[in-house]
Amino acid sequence: MRVDIFDFELPEERIALRPVSPRDSARLLTVQDGRIRDHVVRELPEILQPGDALVFNDTRVIPARLGGIRRRGEAQARIEATLHMREGPDRWRAFLKPAKRVNVGERIQFGHDGESCFLGTLEATVAEKGEGGEALLVFDFSGPVLDEAIAAAGHMPLPPYIAGKRAEDARDEVDYQTIYAREEGAVAAPTAGLHFTPELMQALDAAGIERHFVTLHVGAGTFLPVKVDDTDDHRMHSERGEVSAETAEALNAVRARGGRIVSVGTTSLRLLESASQRTGVLEAWSGATDIFITPGYRFRTVDVLMTNFHLPRSTLFMLVSAFSGTETMKRAYQHAIGNDYRFYSYGDASLLFRDDQS
């Protein structure tokens, strides 16, 4: 499938650099049976039905952007690493920038751009190099000690379309984390969940709408552009996740009694679809998924998707096109652009109802 099918013009001013406050005052565009309507996120309890179940991704973003220095004798070069998948107690896959300055076997000293962190110097060896600036870093620390060192030396990994326009600050430590974040390991936020407040959660409970949690540690690969001309040639980066037996059983019961599964974010959706059988029955699941959803995919489990507005030509715009129809989503995005909706991680949201004819 041609990638340019999923292209559209997005004015720069539509990219949100800060979230609205309170979080649930963000706008919400609903797309159902080809109809497009304007709402606000706090209206979600009235839009959904009693017996529906929201599925949240409870991953927690870690300070995964590390500034460091690579030294060769007297020469040195600054290196930035964005961790994106843990491979073991002492090792992470990361995207290096600039990657060409680093060779396999070389050492990088991290922590406040080469200065010391509270545990002393945080150093790693480049064990492997891959495509697109990816590398495997093996750290001198391991396990919880490495986690503490990364927390001390790292910065919140804001998406490139925000980080390229302003510096990260203390507000982002709160803004770029969901209120229910629990399982540490993500290097990008599950951004649809950023709209939820304690007050909205209470209203959903009162409306008889269930909530359940899965965990998918979102990787930096979610921001990588699609550089090929055909979707068949694109390689998705894997992300690790888990659906517990308890959650699978609860969601199967929701569907059995006629309720709808409402995925909060594309991360929850990709995990649920990875954990489902062809019949739509969910099973306990744990592992890495690189599922790539494009138009023609037949969804097994998720009935409704809440998600933010995505980049042109991105895998996520392909996913929402598969869910609600390519032409419908192009119309919805043009409506959003024309009506001043805010795009991307800190932007507004959409609520999409599955179109099985797409």
Secondary structure, 3 states (H helix, E strand, C coil): CEHHHHCCCCCHHHECCCCCCCHHHCEEEEEECCEEEEEEHHHHHHHCCCCCEEEEECEEECCCEEEEEEEECCEEEEEEEEEEEEEECCEEEEEEECHHHCCCCCEEEECCCCCCECCECEEEEEEEECHHHEEEEEECCCHHHHHHHHHHHCECCCCHHHHCCCCCCHHHHHHCCCCCCCEEEECCCCHHHHHCCHHHHHHHHHCCCEEEEEEECCCHHHHCCCCCCEHHHCCCCCEEEEECHHHHHHHHHHHHCCCCEEEECHHHHHHHHHHECCCCCECCEEEEECCCCCCCCCCCCCCEEEEECCCCCCHHHHHHHHHHCHHHHHHHHHHHHHCCCCECCCCCEEEEECCCCC
